[in-house]
Amino acid sequence: MNVISQKLSVKEKVGYSLGDLAANLVFQTLVTYLAFFYTDIYGLKSEDASVIILVVGLVAAFGFNPLIGALADRTNSRWGKFRPWILWTAVPLGVVALLAFSTPAFSYKGKFIYAAVTYTLLLLLYAANNLPYGALSGVITGDMKERNSMSAYRFVAVMFAQFFVQVFMYPIIKSVGGGGRPEQMAIGMEKVFTWMAIVGIIMLLITFITTRERIVPKPEQKSTLIQDLRDLSRNRPWILMLVLTLLVFITLALKGGAYVYYFENYVNKESLTTFINPVLNAFSDVGINFFGEDPVSAGLGLFNAGGIIFMIVGITLSKKFADKYGKRDVFGIALFISTIFILAFYFFPPVSVKLIFASQILHGFFYGITIPLLWAMIADVADFSEWKNNRRATAIIFSAMMVGLKAGLTIGSSVLTGLLGSYKYVPNSTTGQPQSALNGIKMLVSVYPAVFFLAGAGLLFFYVINKKMETQIENDLTTRRSSE
């Protein structure tokens, strides 16, 4: 019999990672700028933005993801189960992403409806693209060390997308739009998203071309959706990973979306300017004048850059630690330490710019260690399910995790906009924010997100797939598949 090698070439790892780079140009924008776009650029009231984000997001989380998961698991084509979805959705996802961040000249009611419709289509297409993409990681290889390596490639690519969105995108929007007024930033957003859509489509097509599905369910394996759901309900690691994913993405949406408000309204601009000027001057001396004269966009970009650079350092160490100690233990310890540096923001006054940047860097490093492990652990849960039930249902397991991701993003973003309104935040204020809004913004980058991260770290005490069980599952499944 022919034995298919489970080793992956660098070309395939890079090709696979480009799919997440493309998807994260959209996802990181949703995390970082969706709330700000709706309230300060598009012109929605914070309570209306909260309604759209919450209602559409929950429909996507609990409706679109299970549907796509069930369909993907039952897809059979000459390209496999999951790769064709990447091909089919590449162009529509790019087009709808551009439309969702455009600002048509409608009445307020028309703009509300347009935002609801385009956000719904965006989340539907994102699910149809990214859920099969995630599930693909579970069938590219059954070698867990190769899977860890692929995850590291994948999330370095994620960090590049995050770096562009969080470091360069805000200054670019203001630059190509001609300024920081809402109508100028609307023009800038549309121009930036046009190019992002083109680049994203190309990268998704490369992912489709360069990858291969090696783990193919037995032809006689048949299961109903009810059987798949019953298997999930009995899969304790899956339940824990679902809740952990929810908690992680609530935190990312809360703090990630709040940073632009934090720099626009809370951080002292004089102290920020004094702190970043030496860095900007150093860039200027070598001919780099990218960040312009605006201290807020430059400061936010450099703040995010520090965190992301050290996240990438953490990602590069993640595989080494996971191979030695197991994913669960490394994830839990790194997540707990990273949370300490989120909580620290509560104690920083507006002038403590050095401490603000230092805490972001340390948080980024320890959180970076966890980034490749989350999706690798979900792939392990798919193996655990096959090991227990002798049936593989990869996409529905990943779709359930996407429920956690989408619900977390939705809850975090809607809580952000809802709390801004309750703290009396005034969009585009020219006279400054009330003290209540400043206090609320500080809480949104510190205490609120830290609560969810701490709860997630606690959950891992109950996750049974440790290093010893990982090895047992891999060996048993390898033996079982080679005998079929």
Secondary structure, DSSP 8 states (H G I E B T S, - for coil): ---------HHHHHHHHHHHHHHHHHHHHHHHHHHHIIIIIS---HHHHHHHHHHHHHHIIIIIHHHHHHHHHT---TT-SSHHHHHHHHHHHHHHHHHHT------HHHHHHHHHHHHHHHHHHHHHHHHHHHHHHHHH-S-HHHHHHHHHHHHHHHHHHHHIIIIIHHHHHHHHHTSSSHHHHHHHHHHHHHHHHHHHHHHHHHHHHH--------TT----HHHHHHHHHT-HHHHHHHHHHHHHHHHHHHHHHHHHHIIIIIS-HHHHHHHHHHHHHHHHHTT--TTTT-HHHHHHHHHHHHHHHHHHHHHHHHHHHHHHH-HHHHHHHHHHHHHHHHHGGGG--TT-HHHHHHHHHHHHHHHHHHHHHHHHHHHHHHHHHHHHHS---HHHHHHHHHHHHHHHHHHHHHHHHHHHHHTT--TT-SS---HHHHHHHHHHTTHHHHHHHHHHHHHGGG----HHHHHHHHHHHHHHHHT-
